[in-house]
Amino acid sequence: MLKDNSKKAFTLVELLVVCGIFSTIVIVIVSIFVSLIQLQKNILLTKKALGEANYALEFMSRGLRMAQKDTTPDCLNQAGLNYENFDPGDGNIRHGIRFKNGNEGGECQEFYLENGQIMFKRENQDPQPLTSPQLNITRLQFILKGASQEDTLQPLVTIAFTIQPKGCQPLNFQTSISQRNLDVVY
């Protein structure tokens, strides 16, 4: 008797094994795809944070470089200072800096942290945010050296802050800015 080879079929066990292998491959590929999408999202958030940090640092640097000595304490609390830290209301004295901008007619200006944003305030104007609400600034410090006339140091401000993009690792930034004009009283 001859066998008829034209009617071959798969057994139920073979079908289950093939379905299991196929399902495993699909799950692995989908997991990799989802991970790559999440990685891309984190990269874009970090890129946005870096862009905003760069803008905020550049903006603050431009103003702080042009600070001038306040010879009459109309901006700062004490005559003869270039900069002063101030408390914007949260109890941490290092969260804000006030100075007199010599490039803008001696206008009193401030940078400070409020509700997770870096704020900029000009004399007699409402404050403006330098960072967007999508990013959370968790720390802002202004460390002053040479801000008074009693020392022999050229004024130097170190700005340090931490940005926490949603769902990403915190990013720390720090830069030091010296006053453009020499701090000399004749």
PyMOL CGO cylinders between C-alpha atoms (Angstrom):
from pymol import cmd
from pymol.cgo import CYLINDER

trace = [
    CYLINDER, 0.00, 0.00, 0.00, 1.30, 3.43, -0.93, 0.3, 1, 1, 1, 1, 1, 1,
    CYLINDER, 1.30, 3.43, -0.93, 1.10, 6.45, 1.36, 0.3, 1, 1, 1, 1, 1, 1,
    CYLINDER, 1.10, 6.45, 1.36, -0.53, 9.64, 0.12, 0.3, 1, 1, 1, 1, 1, 1,
    CYLINDER, -0.53, 9.64, 0.12, 1.93, 12.45, 0.93, 0.3, 1, 1, 1, 1, 1, 1,
    CYLINDER, 1.93, 12.45, 0.93, -0.30, 15.24, -0.38, 0.3, 1, 1, 1, 1, 1, 1,
    CYLINDER, -0.30, 15.24, -0.38, -2.33, 15.49, 2.86, 0.3, 1, 1, 1, 1, 1, 1,
    CYLINDER, -2.33, 15.49, 2.86, 0.22, 16.46, 5.49, 0.3, 1, 1, 1, 1, 1, 1,
    CYLINDER, 0.22, 16.46, 5.49, -0.97, 18.40, 8.55, 0.3, 1, 1, 1, 1, 1, 1,
    CYLINDER, -0.97, 18.40, 8.55, 0.49, 19.88, 11.74, 0.3, 1, 1, 1, 1, 1, 1,
    CYLINDER, 0.49, 19.88, 11.74, -0.25, 18.37, 15.07, 0.3, 1, 1, 1, 1, 1, 1,
    CYLINDER, -0.25, 18.37, 15.07, -1.75, 20.42, 17.89, 0.3, 1, 1, 1, 1, 1, 1,
    CYLINDER, -1.75, 20.42, 17.89, 1.53, 20.26, 19.83, 0.3, 1, 1, 1, 1, 1, 1,
    CYLINDER, 1.53, 20.26, 19.83, 3.48, 21.64, 16.86, 0.3, 1, 1, 1, 1, 1, 1,
    CYLINDER, 3.48, 21.64, 16.86, 1.01, 24.54, 16.50, 0.3, 1, 1, 1, 1, 1, 1,
    CYLINDER, 1.01, 24.54, 16.50, 1.25, 25.38, 20.21, 0.3, 1, 1, 1, 1, 1, 1,
    CYLINDER, 1.25, 25.38, 20.21, 5.06, 25.38, 20.08, 0.3, 1, 1, 1, 1, 1, 1,
    CYLINDER, 5.06, 25.38, 20.08, 5.09, 27.67, 17.02, 0.3, 1, 1, 1, 1, 1, 1,
    CYLINDER, 5.09, 27.67, 17.02, 2.54, 30.04, 18.63, 0.3, 1, 1, 1, 1, 1, 1,
    CYLINDER, 2.54, 30.04, 18.63, 4.61, 30.17, 21.83, 0.3, 1, 1, 1, 1, 1, 1,
    CYLINDER, 4.61, 30.17, 21.83, 7.83, 30.98, 19.96, 0.3, 1, 1, 1, 1, 1, 1,
    CYLINDER, 7.83, 30.98, 19.96, 6.06, 33.61, 17.83, 0.3, 1, 1, 1, 1, 1, 1,
    CYLINDER, 6.06, 33.61, 17.83, 4.45, 35.20, 20.93, 0.3, 1, 1, 1, 1, 1, 1,
    CYLINDER, 4.45, 35.20, 20.93, 7.80, 35.35, 22.71, 0.3, 1, 1, 1, 1, 1, 1,
    CYLINDER, 7.80, 35.35, 22.71, 9.45, 37.04, 19.72, 0.3, 1, 1, 1, 1, 1, 1,
    CYLINDER, 9.45, 37.04, 19.72, 6.60, 39.59, 19.43, 0.3, 1, 1, 1, 1, 1, 1,
    CYLINDER, 6.60, 39.59, 19.43, 6.74, 40.38, 23.18, 0.3, 1, 1, 1, 1, 1, 1,
    CYLINDER, 6.74, 40.38, 23.18, 10.51, 40.92, 23.03, 0.3, 1, 1, 1, 1, 1, 1,
    CYLINDER, 10.51, 40.92, 23.03, 10.24, 43.20, 19.97, 0.3, 1, 1, 1, 1, 1, 1,
    CYLINDER, 10.24, 43.20, 19.97, 7.38, 45.24, 21.50, 0.3, 1, 1, 1, 1, 1, 1,
    CYLINDER, 7.38, 45.24, 21.50, 9.32, 45.59, 24.79, 0.3, 1, 1, 1, 1, 1, 1,
    CYLINDER, 9.32, 45.59, 24.79, 12.39, 46.88, 22.94, 0.3, 1, 1, 1, 1, 1, 1,
    CYLINDER, 12.39, 46.88, 22.94, 10.23, 49.31, 20.95, 0.3, 1, 1, 1, 1, 1, 1,
    CYLINDER, 10.23, 49.31, 20.95, 8.54, 50.66, 24.11, 0.3, 1, 1, 1, 1, 1, 1,
    CYLINDER, 8.54, 50.66, 24.11, 11.93, 51.03, 25.83, 0.3, 1, 1, 1, 1, 1, 1,
    CYLINDER, 11.93, 51.03, 25.83, 13.31, 52.96, 22.84, 0.3, 1, 1, 1, 1, 1, 1,
    CYLINDER, 13.31, 52.96, 22.84, 10.31, 55.30, 22.84, 0.3, 1, 1, 1, 1, 1, 1,
    CYLINDER, 10.31, 55.30, 22.84, 10.78, 55.97, 26.58, 0.3, 1, 1, 1, 1, 1, 1,
    CYLINDER, 10.78, 55.97, 26.58, 14.51, 56.56, 26.04, 0.3, 1, 1, 1, 1, 1, 1,
    CYLINDER, 14.51, 56.56, 26.04, 13.75, 59.03, 23.24, 0.3, 1, 1, 1, 1, 1, 1,
    CYLINDER, 13.75, 59.03, 23.24, 11.26, 60.85, 25.48, 0.3, 1, 1, 1, 1, 1, 1,
    CYLINDER, 11.26, 60.85, 25.48, 13.88, 61.14, 28.26, 0.3, 1, 1, 1, 1, 1, 1,
    CYLINDER, 13.88, 61.14, 28.26, 16.48, 62.39, 25.78, 0.3, 1, 1, 1, 1, 1, 1,
    CYLINDER, 16.48, 62.39, 25.78, 14.10, 65.07, 24.50, 0.3, 1, 1, 1, 1, 1, 1,
    CYLINDER, 14.10, 65.07, 24.50, 13.25, 66.18, 28.06, 0.3, 1, 1, 1, 1, 1, 1,
    CYLINDER, 13.25, 66.18, 28.06, 16.95, 66.35, 28.93, 0.3, 1, 1, 1, 1, 1, 1,
    CYLINDER, 16.95, 66.35, 28.93, 17.65, 68.31, 25.74, 0.3, 1, 1, 1, 1, 1, 1,
    CYLINDER, 17.65, 68.31, 25.74, 14.88, 70.78, 26.66, 0.3, 1, 1, 1, 1, 1, 1,
    CYLINDER, 14.88, 70.78, 26.66, 16.31, 71.10, 30.18, 0.3, 1, 1, 1, 1, 1, 1,
    CYLINDER, 16.31, 71.10, 30.18, 19.80, 71.74, 28.80, 0.3, 1, 1, 1, 1, 1, 1,
    CYLINDER, 19.80, 71.74, 28.80, 18.47, 74.40, 26.44, 0.3, 1, 1, 1, 1, 1, 1,
    CYLINDER, 18.47, 74.40, 26.44, 16.58, 76.18, 29.20, 0.3, 1, 1, 1, 1, 1, 1,
    CYLINDER, 16.58, 76.18, 29.20, 19.53, 75.94, 31.57, 0.3, 1, 1, 1, 1, 1, 1,
    CYLINDER, 19.53, 75.94, 31.57, 21.80, 77.42, 28.91, 0.3, 1, 1, 1, 1, 1, 1,
    CYLINDER, 21.80, 77.42, 28.91, 19.36, 80.29, 28.31, 0.3, 1, 1, 1, 1, 1, 1,
    CYLINDER, 19.36, 80.29, 28.31, 18.93, 81.01, 32.04, 0.3, 1, 1, 1, 1, 1, 1,
    CYLINDER, 18.93, 81.01, 32.04, 22.70, 80.91, 32.70, 0.3, 1, 1, 1, 1, 1, 1,
    CYLINDER, 22.70, 80.91, 32.70, 23.44, 83.16, 29.74, 0.3, 1, 1, 1, 1, 1, 1,
    CYLINDER, 23.44, 83.16, 29.74, 20.72, 85.65, 30.71, 0.3, 1, 1, 1, 1, 1, 1,
    CYLINDER, 20.72, 85.65, 30.71, 21.85, 85.79, 34.35, 0.3, 1, 1, 1, 1, 1, 1,
    CYLINDER, 21.85, 85.79, 34.35, 25.52, 86.00, 33.33, 0.3, 1, 1, 1, 1, 1, 1,
    CYLINDER, 25.52, 86.00, 33.33, 24.88, 88.97, 31.05, 0.3, 1, 1, 1, 1, 1, 1,
    CYLINDER, 24.88, 88.97, 31.05, 23.21, 90.93, 33.84, 0.3, 1, 1, 1, 1, 1, 1,
    CYLINDER, 23.21, 90.93, 33.84, 25.60, 89.95, 36.64, 0.3, 1, 1, 1, 1, 1, 1,
    CYLINDER, 25.60, 89.95, 36.64, 28.68, 90.86, 34.55, 0.3, 1, 1, 1, 1, 1, 1,
    CYLINDER, 28.68, 90.86, 34.55, 27.38, 94.41, 34.24, 0.3, 1, 1, 1, 1, 1, 1,
    CYLINDER, 27.38, 94.41, 34.24, 26.74, 94.93, 37.95, 0.3, 1, 1, 1, 1, 1, 1,
    CYLINDER, 26.74, 94.93, 37.95, 28.06, 98.13, 39.44, 0.3, 1, 1, 1, 1, 1, 1,
    CYLINDER, 28.06, 98.13, 39.44, 28.81, 99.23, 42.97, 0.3, 1, 1, 1, 1, 1, 1,
    CYLINDER, 28.81, 99.23, 42.97, 25.80, 100.71, 44.76, 0.3, 1, 1, 1, 1, 1, 1,
    CYLINDER, 25.80, 100.71, 44.76, 27.37, 103.78, 46.35, 0.3, 1, 1, 1, 1, 1, 1,
    CYLINDER, 27.37, 103.78, 46.35, 24.05, 104.99, 47.76, 0.3, 1, 1, 1, 1, 1, 1,
    CYLINDER, 24.05, 104.99, 47.76, 22.00, 102.13, 49.16, 0.3, 1, 1, 1, 1, 1, 1,
    CYLINDER, 22.00, 102.13, 49.16, 18.96, 102.68, 46.92, 0.3, 1, 1, 1, 1, 1, 1,
    CYLINDER, 18.96, 102.68, 46.92, 19.06, 99.13, 45.53, 0.3, 1, 1, 1, 1, 1, 1,
    CYLINDER, 19.06, 99.13, 45.53, 21.12, 97.14, 47.99, 0.3, 1, 1, 1, 1, 1, 1,
    CYLINDER, 21.12, 97.14, 47.99, 20.81, 97.25, 51.78, 0.3, 1, 1, 1, 1, 1, 1,
    CYLINDER, 20.81, 97.25, 51.78, 24.34, 98.58, 52.31, 0.3, 1, 1, 1, 1, 1, 1,
    CYLINDER, 24.34, 98.58, 52.31, 26.39, 101.17, 50.41, 0.3, 1, 1, 1, 1, 1, 1,
    CYLINDER, 26.39, 101.17, 50.41, 29.53, 99.94, 48.66, 0.3, 1, 1, 1, 1, 1, 1,
    CYLINDER, 29.53, 99.94, 48.66, 28.25, 96.50, 47.65, 0.3, 1, 1, 1, 1, 1, 1,
    CYLINDER, 28.25, 96.50, 47.65, 28.17, 95.07, 44.15, 0.3, 1, 1, 1, 1, 1, 1,
    CYLINDER, 28.17, 95.07, 44.15, 25.74, 92.23, 44.88, 0.3, 1, 1, 1, 1, 1, 1,
    CYLINDER, 25.74, 92.23, 44.88, 23.76, 90.92, 47.81, 0.3, 1, 1, 1, 1, 1, 1,
    CYLINDER, 23.76, 90.92, 47.81, 21.96, 87.69, 48.55, 0.3, 1, 1, 1, 1, 1, 1,
    CYLINDER, 21.96, 87.69, 48.55, 18.39, 88.13, 49.68, 0.3, 1, 1, 1, 1, 1, 1,
    CYLINDER, 18.39, 88.13, 49.68, 15.60, 85.99, 51.00, 0.3, 1, 1, 1, 1, 1, 1,
    CYLINDER, 15.60, 85.99, 51.00, 12.68, 85.81, 48.57, 0.3, 1, 1, 1, 1, 1, 1,
    CYLINDER, 12.68, 85.81, 48.57, 10.47, 84.53, 51.37, 0.3, 1, 1, 1, 1, 1, 1,
    CYLINDER, 10.47, 84.53, 51.37, 11.32, 80.85, 51.78, 0.3, 1, 1, 1, 1, 1, 1,
    CYLINDER, 11.32, 80.85, 51.78, 13.93, 81.31, 54.52, 0.3, 1, 1, 1, 1, 1, 1,
    CYLINDER, 13.93, 81.31, 54.52, 16.95, 80.27, 52.42, 0.3, 1, 1, 1, 1, 1, 1,
    CYLINDER, 16.95, 80.27, 52.42, 19.14, 83.37, 52.05, 0.3, 1, 1, 1, 1, 1, 1,
    CYLINDER, 19.14, 83.37, 52.05, 21.06, 81.96, 49.07, 0.3, 1, 1, 1, 1, 1, 1,
    CYLINDER, 21.06, 81.96, 49.07, 18.06, 81.64, 46.78, 0.3, 1, 1, 1, 1, 1, 1,
    CYLINDER, 18.06, 81.64, 46.78, 18.15, 85.21, 45.48, 0.3, 1, 1, 1, 1, 1, 1,
    CYLINDER, 18.15, 85.21, 45.48, 20.62, 87.84, 44.29, 0.3, 1, 1, 1, 1, 1, 1,
    CYLINDER, 20.62, 87.84, 44.29, 20.07, 91.58, 43.90, 0.3, 1, 1, 1, 1, 1, 1,
    CYLINDER, 20.07, 91.58, 43.90, 22.36, 93.97, 42.03, 0.3, 1, 1, 1, 1, 1, 1,
    CYLINDER, 22.36, 93.97, 42.03, 22.50, 97.28, 40.24, 0.3, 1, 1, 1, 1, 1, 1,
    CYLINDER, 22.50, 97.28, 40.24, 22.90, 96.81, 36.47, 0.3, 1, 1, 1, 1, 1, 1,
    CYLINDER, 22.90, 96.81, 36.47, 25.26, 99.50, 35.14, 0.3, 1, 1, 1, 1, 1, 1,
    CYLINDER, 25.26, 99.50, 35.14, 24.43, 98.60, 31.54, 0.3, 1, 1, 1, 1, 1, 1,
    CYLINDER, 24.43, 98.60, 31.54, 20.76, 99.51, 32.02, 0.3, 1, 1, 1, 1, 1, 1,
    CYLINDER, 20.76, 99.51, 32.02, 21.07, 102.88, 33.74, 0.3, 1, 1, 1, 1, 1, 1,
    CYLINDER, 21.07, 102.88, 33.74, 21.77, 101.54, 37.22, 0.3, 1, 1, 1, 1, 1, 1,
    CYLINDER, 21.77, 101.54, 37.22, 18.48, 99.67, 37.36, 0.3, 1, 1, 1, 1, 1, 1,
    CYLINDER, 18.48, 99.67, 37.36, 18.01, 97.39, 40.37, 0.3, 1, 1, 1, 1, 1, 1,
    CYLINDER, 18.01, 97.39, 40.37, 17.54, 93.76, 39.24, 0.3, 1, 1, 1, 1, 1, 1,
    CYLINDER, 17.54, 93.76, 39.24, 16.98, 90.40, 40.94, 0.3, 1, 1, 1, 1, 1, 1,
    CYLINDER, 16.98, 90.40, 40.94, 17.23, 86.70, 40.15, 0.3, 1, 1, 1, 1, 1, 1,
    CYLINDER, 17.23, 86.70, 40.15, 15.57, 84.24, 42.51, 0.3, 1, 1, 1, 1, 1, 1,
    CYLINDER, 15.57, 84.24, 42.51, 13.82, 80.87, 42.82, 0.3, 1, 1, 1, 1, 1, 1,
    CYLINDER, 13.82, 80.87, 42.82, 10.04, 80.80, 43.11, 0.3, 1, 1, 1, 1, 1, 1,
    CYLINDER, 10.04, 80.80, 43.11, 7.70, 77.81, 42.70, 0.3, 1, 1, 1, 1, 1, 1,
    CYLINDER, 7.70, 77.81, 42.70, 10.36, 75.72, 40.93, 0.3, 1, 1, 1, 1, 1, 1,
    CYLINDER, 10.36, 75.72, 40.93, 11.23, 78.44, 38.39, 0.3, 1, 1, 1, 1, 1, 1,
    CYLINDER, 11.23, 78.44, 38.39, 14.10, 80.91, 38.09, 0.3, 1, 1, 1, 1, 1, 1,
    CYLINDER, 14.10, 80.91, 38.09, 12.59, 84.39, 38.13, 0.3, 1, 1, 1, 1, 1, 1,
    CYLINDER, 12.59, 84.39, 38.13, 13.96, 87.72, 36.88, 0.3, 1, 1, 1, 1, 1, 1,
    CYLINDER, 13.96, 87.72, 36.88, 12.69, 91.01, 38.28, 0.3, 1, 1, 1, 1, 1, 1,
    CYLINDER, 12.69, 91.01, 38.28, 13.50, 94.51, 37.10, 0.3, 1, 1, 1, 1, 1, 1,
    CYLINDER, 13.50, 94.51, 37.10, 12.96, 97.58, 39.21, 0.3, 1, 1, 1, 1, 1, 1,
    CYLINDER, 12.96, 97.58, 39.21, 9.26, 98.60, 39.29, 0.3, 1, 1, 1, 1, 1, 1,
    CYLINDER, 9.26, 98.60, 39.29, 8.20, 95.70, 37.00, 0.3, 1, 1, 1, 1, 1, 1,
    CYLINDER, 8.20, 95.70, 37.00, 6.52, 92.36, 37.54, 0.3, 1, 1, 1, 1, 1, 1,
    CYLINDER, 6.52, 92.36, 37.54, 8.81, 89.30, 37.75, 0.3, 1, 1, 1, 1, 1, 1,
    CYLINDER, 8.81, 89.30, 37.75, 9.28, 87.17, 34.63, 0.3, 1, 1, 1, 1, 1, 1,
    CYLINDER, 9.28, 87.17, 34.63, 10.20, 83.45, 34.61, 0.3, 1, 1, 1, 1, 1, 1,
    CYLINDER, 10.20, 83.45, 34.61, 13.43, 82.41, 32.91, 0.3, 1, 1, 1, 1, 1, 1,
    CYLINDER, 13.43, 82.41, 32.91, 12.49, 78.72, 32.92, 0.3, 1, 1, 1, 1, 1, 1,
    CYLINDER, 12.49, 78.72, 32.92, 9.27, 76.97, 31.94, 0.3, 1, 1, 1, 1, 1, 1,
    CYLINDER, 9.27, 76.97, 31.94, 6.86, 75.34, 34.41, 0.3, 1, 1, 1, 1, 1, 1,
    CYLINDER, 6.86, 75.34, 34.41, 7.51, 71.94, 32.74, 0.3, 1, 1, 1, 1, 1, 1,
    CYLINDER, 7.51, 71.94, 32.74, 10.90, 71.87, 34.46, 0.3, 1, 1, 1, 1, 1, 1,
    CYLINDER, 10.90, 71.87, 34.46, 11.37, 71.94, 38.20, 0.3, 1, 1, 1, 1, 1, 1,
    CYLINDER, 11.37, 71.94, 38.20, 14.32, 73.89, 39.57, 0.3, 1, 1, 1, 1, 1, 1,
    CYLINDER, 14.32, 73.89, 39.57, 15.00, 72.20, 42.92, 0.3, 1, 1, 1, 1, 1, 1,
    CYLINDER, 15.00, 72.20, 42.92, 18.02, 74.29, 43.99, 0.3, 1, 1, 1, 1, 1, 1,
    CYLINDER, 18.02, 74.29, 43.99, 19.35, 77.76, 43.15, 0.3, 1, 1, 1, 1, 1, 1,
    CYLINDER, 19.35, 77.76, 43.15, 22.36, 79.25, 44.93, 0.3, 1, 1, 1, 1, 1, 1,
    CYLINDER, 22.36, 79.25, 44.93, 24.35, 82.43, 44.44, 0.3, 1, 1, 1, 1, 1, 1,
    CYLINDER, 24.35, 82.43, 44.44, 27.75, 82.34, 46.17, 0.3, 1, 1, 1, 1, 1, 1,
    CYLINDER, 27.75, 82.34, 46.17, 29.41, 85.75, 46.36, 0.3, 1, 1, 1, 1, 1, 1,
    CYLINDER, 29.41, 85.75, 46.36, 33.10, 86.61, 46.63, 0.3, 1, 1, 1, 1, 1, 1,
    CYLINDER, 33.10, 86.61, 46.63, 34.52, 90.11, 46.53, 0.3, 1, 1, 1, 1, 1, 1,
    CYLINDER, 34.52, 90.11, 46.53, 31.10, 91.79, 46.62, 0.3, 1, 1, 1, 1, 1, 1,
    CYLINDER, 31.10, 91.79, 46.62, 32.17, 94.46, 49.11, 0.3, 1, 1, 1, 1, 1, 1,
    CYLINDER, 32.17, 94.46, 49.11, 34.82, 97.16, 48.92, 0.3, 1, 1, 1, 1, 1, 1,
    CYLINDER, 34.82, 97.16, 48.92, 36.51, 96.01, 52.14, 0.3, 1, 1, 1, 1, 1, 1,
    CYLINDER, 36.51, 96.01, 52.14, 38.18, 93.08, 50.38, 0.3, 1, 1, 1, 1, 1, 1,
    CYLINDER, 38.18, 93.08, 50.38, 40.79, 92.98, 47.62, 0.3, 1, 1, 1, 1, 1, 1,
    CYLINDER, 40.79, 92.98, 47.62, 38.90, 90.58, 45.37, 0.3, 1, 1, 1, 1, 1, 1,
    CYLINDER, 38.90, 90.58, 45.37, 37.32, 91.27, 42.01, 0.3, 1, 1, 1, 1, 1, 1,
    CYLINDER, 37.32, 91.27, 42.01, 33.58, 90.54, 42.41, 0.3, 1, 1, 1, 1, 1, 1,
    CYLINDER, 33.58, 90.54, 42.41, 32.75, 86.95, 41.50, 0.3, 1, 1, 1, 1, 1, 1,
    CYLINDER, 32.75, 86.95, 41.50, 29.35, 85.24, 41.57, 0.3, 1, 1, 1, 1, 1, 1,
    CYLINDER, 29.35, 85.24, 41.57, 29.03, 81.46, 41.40, 0.3, 1, 1, 1, 1, 1, 1,
    CYLINDER, 29.03, 81.46, 41.40, 25.62, 80.28, 40.26, 0.3, 1, 1, 1, 1, 1, 1,
    CYLINDER, 25.62, 80.28, 40.26, 24.62, 76.70, 41.05, 0.3, 1, 1, 1, 1, 1, 1,
    CYLINDER, 24.62, 76.70, 41.05, 21.25, 75.14, 40.34, 0.3, 1, 1, 1, 1, 1, 1,
    CYLINDER, 21.25, 75.14, 40.34, 19.60, 71.77, 39.82, 0.3, 1, 1, 1, 1, 1, 1,
    CYLINDER, 19.60, 71.77, 39.82, 16.93, 71.03, 37.22, 0.3, 1, 1, 1, 1, 1, 1,
    CYLINDER, 16.93, 71.03, 37.22, 14.65, 68.00, 37.61, 0.3, 1, 1, 1, 1, 1, 1,
    CYLINDER, 14.65, 68.00, 37.61, 12.96, 67.16, 34.28, 0.3, 1, 1, 1, 1, 1, 1,
    CYLINDER, 12.96, 67.16, 34.28, 9.83, 65.06, 34.81, 0.3, 1, 1, 1, 1, 1, 1,
    CYLINDER, 9.83, 65.06, 34.81, 10.75, 61.38, 34.82, 0.3, 1, 1, 1, 1, 1, 1,
    CYLINDER, 10.75, 61.38, 34.82, 14.51, 62.00, 34.38, 0.3, 1, 1, 1, 1, 1, 1,
    CYLINDER, 14.51, 62.00, 34.38, 17.57, 62.24, 36.56, 0.3, 1, 1, 1, 1, 1, 1,
    CYLINDER, 17.57, 62.24, 36.56, 18.32, 65.68, 38.06, 0.3, 1, 1, 1, 1, 1, 1,
    CYLINDER, 18.32, 65.68, 38.06, 20.86, 67.82, 36.20, 0.3, 1, 1, 1, 1, 1, 1,
    CYLINDER, 20.86, 67.82, 36.20, 23.32, 70.01, 38.14, 0.3, 1, 1, 1, 1, 1, 1,
    CYLINDER, 23.32, 70.01, 38.14, 24.74, 73.21, 36.67, 0.3, 1, 1, 1, 1, 1, 1,
    CYLINDER, 24.74, 73.21, 36.67, 27.35, 75.60, 37.98, 0.3, 1, 1, 1, 1, 1, 1,
    CYLINDER, 27.35, 75.60, 37.98, 29.25, 78.55, 36.56, 0.3, 1, 1, 1, 1, 1, 1,
    CYLINDER, 29.25, 78.55, 36.56, 31.20, 81.51, 37.90, 0.3, 1, 1, 1, 1, 1, 1,
    CYLINDER, 31.20, 81.51, 37.90, 30.88, 85.03, 36.57, 0.3, 1, 1, 1, 1, 1, 1,
    CYLINDER, 30.88, 85.03, 36.57, 33.20, 87.93, 37.27, 0.3, 1, 1, 1, 1, 1, 1,
    CYLINDER, 33.20, 87.93, 37.27, 32.13, 91.52, 37.03, 0.3, 1, 1, 1, 1, 1, 1,
    CYLINDER, 32.13, 91.52, 37.03, 33.19, 93.06, 33.73, 0.3, 1, 1, 1, 1, 1, 1,
    CYLINDER, 33.19, 93.06, 33.73, 34.33, 96.42, 35.12, 0.3, 1, 1, 1, 1, 1, 1,
    CYLINDER, 34.33, 96.42, 35.12, 37.19, 96.54, 37.60, 0.3, 1, 1, 1, 1, 1, 1,
    CYLINDER, 37.19, 96.54, 37.60, 36.04, 96.99, 41.19, 0.3, 1, 1, 1, 1, 1, 1,
    CYLINDER, 36.04, 96.99, 41.19, 38.21, 99.97, 42.04, 0.3, 1, 1, 1, 1, 1, 1,
    CYLINDER, 38.21, 99.97, 42.04, 37.33, 103.04, 44.07, 0.3, 1, 1, 1, 1, 1, 1,
    CYLINDER, 37.33, 103.04, 44.07, 39.71, 106.01, 43.77, 0.3, 1, 1, 1, 1, 1, 1,
]
cmd.load_cgo(trace, "trace")
